[in-house]
């Protein structure tokens, strides 16, 4: 837990503690869940947007 406290501001720690308590989790468990979710969202493959056009030679 000390690692979390040294990297974040006291206001952020308080906010995380309140949210973790509201969800019935520990601060460390809640923080790890947030990090895992962020990593999953950032590394998830994205859909290709737009219409696929056939290749045409000029």
C-alpha positions as CSV (number, residue, x, y, z in Angstrom):
1,X,0.0,0.0,0.0
2,X,2.9,2.4,0.6
3,X,3.7,2.3,-3.1
4,X,0.3,3.7,-3.9
5,X,0.5,6.4,-1.3
6,X,3.8,7.8,-2.5
7,X,2.7,8.1,-6.2
8,X,-0.7,9.8,-5.8
9,X,-1.9,13.0,-4.1
10,X,-3.7,12.7,-0.8
11,X,-7.0,13.9,-2.4
12,X,-6.7,11.1,-5.0
13,X,-6.0,8.5,-2.3
14,X,-9.1,9.7,-0.4
15,X,-11.2,9.5,-3.5
16,X,-10.0,6.0,-4.3
17,X,-10.5,4.9,-0.7
18,X,-14.1,6.1,-0.7
19,X,-14.9,4.4,-4.0
20,X,-13.3,1.2,-2.9
21,X,-15.3,1.2,0.3
22,X,-18.5,1.9,-1.6
23,X,-17.8,-1.1,-3.8
24,X,-16.8,-3.3,-0.8
25,X,-13.2,-3.8,-1.9
26,X,-9.8,-2.9,-0.5
27,X,-7.9,0.0,-1.8
28,X,-5.2,-2.2,-3.3
29,X,-7.7,-4.5,-4.9
30,X,-9.7,-1.6,-6.4
31,X,-6.5,0.1,-7.7
32,X,-5.3,-3.1,-9.3
33,X,-8.8,-3.6,-10.9
34,X,-8.6,-0.1,-12.4
35,X,-5.1,-0.7,-13.8
36,X,-6.1,-4.0,-15.3
37,X,-9.2,-2.5,-16.9
38,X,-7.1,0.4,-18.4
39,X,-4.5,-2.0,-19.8
40,X,-7.2,-4.2,-21.3
41,X,-8.9,-1.3,-22.9
42,X,-5.6,0.1,-24.3
43,X,-4.4,-3.2,-25.8
44,X,-7.8,-4.4,-27.2
45,X,-7.8,-4.6,-31.0
46,X,-9.8,-1.8,-32.6
47,X,-12.3,-2.3,-35.4
48,X,-11.4,-0.9,-38.8
49,X,-13.6,2.0,-39.7
50,X,-15.0,2.8,-43.1
51,X,-15.7,0.9,-46.2
52,X,-13.2,-1.5,-47.7
53,X,-12.4,-0.5,-51.2
54,X,-11.1,-2.9,-53.8
55,X,-7.6,-2.3,-55.2
56,X,-7.7,-0.9,-58.8
57,X,-4.7,-0.5,-61.0
58,X,-4.8,2.8,-62.9
